[in-house]
């Protein structure tokens, strides 16, 4: 889908695109003496908090990892509740997003979801498509390897149909076929829950992103913690292959 993003004052230290791996719901619930499902429900409040924080920080794009292509291996009851929770968020939260001029989209292979859920996703995307504020992308049944393979498949199809030449396939043309290609480059990838891996999330997009890992479990991740991650990003020197001296010279 096509997204519109409001123009903001350029600030090299300000992340324009932030992605979050929302990890720790199950462990949070178990620590509370509750079932894993309770953690997923509690995590919805953290989603509200980071959306609010992103708007406050004038971030252009926020991408949340809600359900990976590997998560289907989890217990059937947990998967079922996650699908129900997803439907609830679509029917209740999207109206709030629309009211706040937020553009909403879901990325990933949606074909495995029920027809009802797919229709709800489409309805939510259409409702918010013309909004010009923050772009909120939710990755569902998404995998970074799938994203790259799917992009390659799209390019192969174009070559087969004589819509492009084989020689025209390069990083730029492949990038245009990946999810989120219409958004700013990913600046900051946050993972909660204490694990130090990206779990097949935004592999292509993370090439030069800054990583921020925290022990905080997702239901405890609030607006203050979100601001801490942005503060850390502000202190990073982003070189993109250059030397520190070259970066300093450019900034002068």
Kinemage of the C-alpha trace (Angstrom):
@kinemage 1
@onewidth
@group {chain A} dominant
@subgroup {mainchain}
@vectorlist {calphas} color= white
{ca unk a 1} P 0.000 0.000 0.000
{ca unk a 2} L 1.066 3.577 -0.582
{ca unk a 3} L 1.851 5.581 2.525
{ca unk a 4} L 2.054 9.291 3.055
{ca unk a 5} L 4.421 10.737 5.636
{ca unk a 6} L 4.296 14.319 6.858
{ca unk a 7} L 7.490 16.291 6.299
{ca unk a 8} L 9.470 17.034 9.435
{ca unk a 9} L 12.549 19.106 10.170
{ca unk a 10} L 15.641 17.084 9.382
{ca unk a 11} L 17.639 16.003 12.418
{ca unk a 12} L 20.492 13.564 11.886
{ca unk a 13} L 20.399 12.525 15.546
{ca unk a 14} L 16.704 11.795 15.535
{ca unk a 15} L 15.666 8.279 14.424
{ca unk a 16} L 13.117 8.549 11.637
{ca unk a 17} L 12.256 4.844 11.587
{ca unk a 18} L 12.206 2.645 14.689
{ca unk a 19} L 11.405 -1.070 14.820
{ca unk a 20} L 10.711 -3.097 17.949
{ca unk a 21} L 10.852 -6.821 18.700
{ca unk a 22} L 8.267 -7.008 21.473
{ca unk a 23} L 9.652 -9.895 23.536
{ca unk a 24} L 8.940 -11.076 27.067
{ca unk a 25} L 5.141 -11.291 27.279
{ca unk a 26} L 5.122 -14.933 28.327
{ca unk a 27} L 7.864 -14.564 30.932
{ca unk a 28} L 6.161 -11.468 32.329
{ca unk a 29} L 2.922 -13.405 32.764
{ca unk a 30} L 4.654 -16.375 34.371
{ca unk a 31} L 6.388 -14.065 36.836
{ca unk a 32} L 2.926 -12.754 37.744
{ca unk a 33} L 1.663 -16.297 38.284
{ca unk a 34} L -0.553 -16.036 35.197
{ca unk a 35} L -0.858 -17.842 31.891
{ca unk a 36} L 1.207 -16.673 28.891
{ca unk a 37} L -1.897 -15.228 27.267
{ca unk a 38} L -2.179 -12.613 30.029
{ca unk a 39} L 1.218 -11.278 28.990
{ca unk a 40} L 0.106 -10.740 25.408
{ca unk a 41} L -2.943 -8.827 26.581
{ca unk a 42} L -0.825 -6.690 28.923
{ca unk a 43} L 1.522 -5.952 26.044
{ca unk a 44} L -1.196 -4.006 24.219
{ca unk a 45} L -0.750 -1.164 26.710
{ca unk a 46} L 2.957 -1.034 25.855
{ca unk a 47} L 2.041 -0.719 22.187
{ca unk a 48} L -0.091 2.298 23.041
{ca unk a 49} L 2.817 3.770 25.025
{ca unk a 50} L 5.394 3.447 22.228
{ca unk a 51} L 2.990 4.816 19.631
{ca unk a 52} L 2.467 7.823 21.873
{ca unk a 53} L 6.227 8.128 22.393
{ca unk a 54} L 6.921 7.877 18.674
{ca unk a 55} L 4.464 10.639 17.889
{ca unk a 56} L 5.954 12.802 20.645
{ca unk a 57} L 9.478 12.241 19.253
{ca unk a 58} L 8.253 13.019 15.729
{ca unk a 59} L 9.326 9.626 14.436
{ca unk a 60} L 8.074 9.058 10.901
{ca unk a 61} L 7.736 5.270 11.009
{ca unk a 62} L 7.297 2.675 13.751
{ca unk a 63} L 7.385 -1.040 12.922
{ca unk a 64} L 6.358 -3.651 15.489
{ca unk a 65} L 7.085 -7.398 15.315
{ca unk a 66} L 3.806 -8.942 16.443
{ca unk a 67} L 3.864 -12.483 15.042
{ca unk a 68} L 6.685 -14.215 13.193
{ca unk a 69} L 6.364 -16.936 10.590
{ca unk a 70} L 7.930 -19.259 13.190
{ca unk a 71} L 5.342 -18.437 15.871
{ca unk a 72} L 2.844 -20.877 14.350
{ca unk a 73} L 4.873 -23.562 16.169
{ca unk a 74} L 3.679 -22.275 19.537
{ca unk a 75} L 0.851 -24.021 21.436
{ca unk a 76} L -2.410 -23.908 19.469
{ca unk a 77} L -4.269 -22.176 22.311
{ca unk a 78} L -1.711 -19.369 22.475
{ca unk a 79} L -1.801 -18.875 18.697
{ca unk a 80} L -5.608 -18.780 18.778
{ca unk a 81} L -5.614 -16.127 21.489
{ca unk a 82} L -3.041 -14.085 19.571
{ca unk a 83} L -5.284 -14.135 16.500
{ca unk a 84} L -8.273 -13.073 18.618
{ca unk a 85} L -6.189 -10.309 20.178
{ca unk a 86} L -5.079 -9.158 16.749
{ca unk a 87} L -8.716 -8.938 15.635
{ca unk a 88} L -9.613 -7.006 18.790
{ca unk a 89} L -6.826 -4.494 18.209
{ca unk a 90} L -7.877 -4.041 14.588
{ca unk a 91} L -11.497 -3.363 15.469
{ca unk a 92} L -10.877 -1.168 18.517
{ca unk a 93} L -7.451 0.464 18.290
{ca unk a 94} L -7.440 1.380 14.595
{ca unk a 95} L -10.198 3.919 15.123
{ca unk a 96} L -7.978 5.628 17.688
{ca unk a 97} L -5.038 5.525 15.280
{ca unk a 98} L -7.160 7.089 12.562
{ca unk a 99} L -8.304 9.846 14.911
{ca unk a 100} L -4.621 10.661 15.561
{ca unk a 101} L -3.743 10.805 11.838
{ca unk a 102} L -1.698 7.579 11.992
{ca unk a 103} L -1.324 5.438 8.865
{ca unk a 104} L -1.624 1.726 9.692
{ca unk a 105} L -0.428 -1.252 7.674
{ca unk a 106} L 0.333 -4.930 8.181
{ca unk a 107} L 3.391 -6.518 6.534
{ca unk a 108} L 4.021 -10.209 6.055
{ca unk a 109} L 2.436 -13.199 4.333
{ca unk a 110} L -1.232 -12.693 5.204
{ca unk a 111} L -2.475 -15.673 3.195
{ca unk a 112} L -2.375 -17.972 6.219
{ca unk a 113} L -4.768 -15.815 8.228
{ca unk a 114} L -8.531 -16.400 8.220
{ca unk a 115} L -10.645 -14.602 5.608
{ca unk a 116} L -12.258 -12.617 8.403
{ca unk a 117} L -8.928 -11.395 9.720
{ca unk a 118} L -7.643 -10.571 6.234
{ca unk a 119} L -10.756 -8.497 5.532
{ca unk a 120} L -10.353 -6.682 8.854
{ca unk a 121} L -6.717 -5.892 8.029
{ca unk a 122} L -7.676 -4.537 4.609
{ca unk a 123} L -10.472 -2.447 6.105
{ca unk a 124} L -8.106 -0.960 8.697
{ca unk a 125} L -5.479 -0.136 6.078
{ca unk a 126} L -8.019 1.541 3.806
{ca unk a 127} L -9.421 3.593 6.690
{ca unk a 128} L -6.019 5.069 7.545
{ca unk a 129} L -4.380 5.053 4.092
{ca unk a 130} L -4.578 8.813 3.561
{ca unk a 131} L -3.331 9.780 7.014
{ca unk a 132} L -0.139 11.815 6.930
{ca unk a 133} L 1.304 11.322 10.409
{ca unk a 134} L 3.255 8.405 11.842
{ca unk a 135} L 3.248 5.202 9.761
{ca unk a 136} L 2.613 2.255 12.085
{ca unk a 137} L 3.532 -1.077 10.495
{ca unk a 138} L 2.724 -4.343 12.258
{ca unk a 139} L 4.679 -7.396 11.103
{ca unk a 140} L 2.442 -10.474 11.241
{ca unk a 141} L 3.369 -13.891 9.854
{ca unk a 142} L 6.519 -12.071 8.814
{ca unk a 143} L 10.073 -13.317 8.417
{ca unk a 144} L 13.109 -11.451 7.134
{ca unk a 145} L 14.150 -14.339 4.906
{ca unk a 146} L 10.624 -14.540 3.480
{ca unk a 147} L 10.764 -10.807 2.743
{ca unk a 148} L 13.994 -11.131 0.750
{ca unk a 149} L 12.889 -14.312 -1.029
{ca unk a 150} L 9.558 -12.712 -1.914
{ca unk a 151} L 11.346 -9.653 -3.319
{ca unk a 152} L 13.546 -11.907 -5.453
{ca unk a 153} L 10.449 -13.728 -6.683
{ca unk a 154} L 8.861 -10.424 -7.736
{ca unk a 155} L 11.978 -9.458 -9.689
{ca unk a 156} L 12.139 -12.873 -11.365
{ca unk a 157} L 8.519 -12.451 -12.423
{ca unk a 158} L 9.272 -9.047 -13.947
{ca unk a 159} L 12.179 -10.485 -15.941
{ca unk a 160} L 10.025 -13.401 -17.102
{ca unk a 161} L 7.371 -10.960 -18.324
{ca unk a 162} L 10.007 -8.819 -20.066
{ca unk a 163} L 9.190 -5.914 -17.743
{ca unk a 164} L 12.860 -5.559 -16.792
{ca unk a 165} L 16.248 -6.912 -17.792
{ca unk a 166} L 18.267 -9.355 -15.740
{ca unk a 167} L 21.069 -6.784 -15.717
{ca unk a 168} L 18.751 -4.327 -13.961
{ca unk a 169} L 18.571 -6.467 -10.836
{ca unk a 170} L 20.669 -4.855 -8.127
{ca unk a 171} L 20.396 -3.804 -4.485
{ca unk a 172} L 18.193 -0.841 -5.360
{ca unk a 173} L 15.694 -2.799 -7.460
{ca unk a 174} L 15.491 -5.587 -4.889
{ca unk a 175} L 15.013 -3.078 -2.087
{ca unk a 176} L 12.001 -1.626 -3.911
{ca unk a 177} L 10.283 -5.023 -3.710
{ca unk a 178} L 10.813 -5.543 0.021
{ca unk a 179} L 8.349 -4.643 2.736
{ca unk a 180} L 8.667 -1.058 4.013
{ca unk a 181} L 10.547 0.089 0.891
{ca unk a 182} L 8.450 3.262 0.790
{ca unk a 183} L 9.482 4.285 4.306
{ca unk a 184} L 12.668 5.900 5.650
{ca unk a 185} L 15.619 3.556 6.160
{ca unk a 186} L 15.520 1.747 9.488
{ca unk a 187} L 17.534 3.731 12.039
{ca unk a 188} L 16.953 1.945 15.336
{ca unk a 189} L 15.986 -1.631 16.184
{ca unk a 190} L 14.893 -2.235 19.777
{ca unk a 191} L 14.496 -5.646 21.385
{ca unk a 192} L 12.979 -6.086 24.828
{ca unk a 193} L 13.162 -9.174 27.017
{ca unk a 194} L 16.914 -9.624 27.410
{ca unk a 195} L 17.760 -11.696 24.331
{ca unk a 196} L 20.501 -10.492 21.971
{ca unk a 197} L 19.291 -11.558 18.527
{ca unk a 198} L 16.959 -10.217 15.855
{ca unk a 199} L 15.029 -13.450 15.247
{ca unk a 200} L 14.631 -13.184 11.470
{ca unk a 201} L 13.156 -9.680 11.689
{ca unk a 202} L 13.854 -7.036 9.018
{ca unk a 203} L 17.103 -8.679 7.913
{ca unk a 204} L 17.424 -6.557 4.782
{ca unk a 205} L 16.315 -3.344 6.458
{ca unk a 206} L 18.648 -3.739 9.458
{ca unk a 207} L 21.871 -3.525 7.434
{ca unk a 208} L 22.934 -0.224 9.036
{ca unk a 209} L 20.419 0.109 11.848
{ca unk a 210} L 21.571 0.741 15.405
{ca unk a 211} L 20.595 -2.027 17.852
{ca unk a 212} L 19.292 -1.440 21.365
{ca unk a 213} L 18.737 -4.399 23.695
{ca unk a 214} L 17.065 -4.134 27.093
{ca unk a 215} L 16.286 -6.592 29.876
{ca unk a 216} L 12.872 -4.957 30.334
{ca unk a 217} L 10.044 -7.359 29.455
{ca unk a 218} L 7.622 -5.996 26.880
{ca unk a 219} L 4.614 -5.364 29.205
{ca unk a 220} L 6.916 -3.213 31.376
{ca unk a 221} L 8.289 -1.254 28.413
{ca unk a 222} L 6.688 2.178 28.635
{ca unk a 223} L 7.154 5.643 27.185
{ca unk a 224} L 10.051 6.386 29.549
{ca unk a 225} L 11.926 3.261 28.410
{ca unk a 226} L 11.230 4.203 24.794
{ca unk a 227} L 12.758 7.630 25.377
{ca unk a 228} L 15.838 5.961 26.933
{ca unk a 229} L 16.371 3.993 23.726
{ca unk a 230} L 16.175 7.174 21.657
{ca unk a 231} L 18.622 8.889 24.024
{ca unk a 232} L 21.114 6.058 23.498
{ca unk a 233} L 20.647 6.364 19.744
{ca unk a 234} L 21.479 10.072 20.019
{ca unk a 235} L 24.902 9.139 21.430
{ca unk a 236} L 25.786 6.707 18.649
{ca unk a 237} L 28.185 7.655 15.872
{ca unk a 238} L 26.757 6.348 12.617
{ca unk a 239} L 29.574 5.916 10.109
{ca unk a 240} L 27.975 3.896 7.267
{ca unk a 241} L 31.368 2.516 6.247
{ca unk a 242} L 33.249 5.799 6.691
{ca unk a 243} L 35.816 6.553 9.388
{ca unk a 244} L 34.946 8.541 12.473
{ca unk a 245} L 37.126 11.377 11.191
{ca unk a 246} L 35.227 11.517 7.904
{ca unk a 247} L 31.885 11.656 9.720
{ca unk a 248} L 33.067 14.525 11.919
{ca unk a 249} L 34.272 16.399 8.828
{ca unk a 250} L 30.891 15.979 7.123
{ca unk a 251} L 29.053 17.222 10.223
{ca unk a 252} L 31.095 20.453 10.313
